[in-house]
Amino acid sequence: MDRKVILVACTRSDNFEETLALCHTANLKVVDVLNFCKKPDPGFYLTKGKLKELKEMVEKDSLNAIVIDTQLKPSQYYRLQRELGVEVIDRVMLILKIFELHSGSKEAKLQTELARLKYELSISKEYIRRKKLGEQVHFLGPGEYAAEYLIKAFHRKIKKIENELEKVKKRRMTQKLSRRRSLSAPEVAVTGYTCAGKTALINALSKSNLMEGPEMFTTITPKHVKVRRNGWEVVLIDTVGFIESVPPQLIEAFHATLAEVTYSDAILLVIDSSEEEGRVINKTLSSLETLSEIDAIDKPLVVALNKIDIARDWKSKMEVLEELLKEYYPWSFSIVPVSARAQLNLNLLLDVLKGVVTKTASNSV
């Protein structure tokens, strides 16, 4: 059963629908929304009036958790939880909850645990600071010893997971090389914004049945699918979806998951053409930024402009994207309008991918 929460967010924000989808994916049922679009208060994040309104909403609905669509400072997190008496879930914790639900491989689970521990450590340090100032902090035991023990325990766990991740990373590299030798086929990393239809496109191209759905982050652990066409083979890698305003802690923690992209021969970037032009541009730029952050910006790029069967003016959006990529993407690229659901231009997309990876292979010889 989904846990009921109140969402604090700016309903006019472009990210509002995304945040609702994140809550749904995290098994959180939003029963009420507190609209907050003003400049954040440095102390509580919320202004006094909005904080009072939120407290009344929590008491009225007898809820024990709220979601706030931002990354809170440790001091804000502490003050809100103390004032409201309920669990506070900010954007970082919300995304972490999703990864905990969907992580499949050992590496993904370790990455999730590492990110959570580092974030909770920063919050715990604030609680300890408050306790030293004489405030009542209920989750700590009495005296300095309890605080010091807690911090040391965090550091021990973090170090242990980091060591485990190094071992897993080395094994993954060995397995990667072994798989490349056994496959004898080029690999294309399928990337893109969450809910753009990456997995649906892979299923359509390969006649596979990977899990897909309206929830965000359906894919956490990369999946590999081989596509055969007229004697030619390519391996498509379904990777974790991008989101806007990714907290820095999560980019670092999940670098190894996204590393699949850096090992690939080319990148297939899936863009949802059914969205407004401004959103298409913003999500394309966000995706390119993520590729740059993981050092994968030097790969040949093929953009699949998906959902053209339901999109209005997709041709004009394609023209805009072409100009955008000329400015922001320093390497070769192609744009192919497709529809995974309606099976439109799938053979054309495979032809373009074949040309790209064949050219890449010949250049590397």
Sequence and secondary structure as in RCSB ss.txt:
>XXXX:A:sequence
MDRKVILVACTRSDNFEETLALCHTANLKVVDVLNFCKKPDPGFYLTKGKLKELKEMVEKDSLNAIVIDTQLKPS
QYYRLQRELGVEVIDRVMLILKIFELHSGSKEAKLQTELARLKYELSISKEYIRRKKLGEQVHFLGPGEYAAEYL
IKAFHRKIKKIENELEKVKKRRMTQKLSRRRSLSAPEVAVTGYTCAGKTALINALSKSNLMEGPEMFTTITPKHV
KVRRNGWEVVLIDTVGFIESVPPQLIEAFHATLAEVTYSDAILLVIDSSEEEGRVINKTLSSLETLSEIDAIDKP
LVVALNKIDIARDWKSKMEVLEELLKEYYPWSFSIVPVSARAQLNLNLLLDVLKGVVTKTASNSV
>XXXX:A:secstr
  EEEEEEE TTSTTHHHHHHHHHHTTEEEEEEEE  S  BTTTBS HHHHHHHHHHHHHHT SEEEESS   HH
HHHHHHHHH SEEE HHHHHHHHHHHH  SHHHHHHHHHHHHHHHHHHHHHHHHHHHTT   TTS SHHHHHHHH
HHHHHHHHHHHHHHHHHHHHHHHHHHHHHHHHH S EEEEEEBTTSSHHHHHHHHHT      SSTTS  S EEE
EEEETTEEEEEEE   B TT  HHHHHHTHHHHHHHHHSSEEEEEEETTS HHHHHHHHHHHHHHHHHTT TTS 
EEEEEE TTT SSHHHHHHHHHHHHHHH  S EEEEE BTTTTBSHHHHHHHHHHHHHHHHHHH 
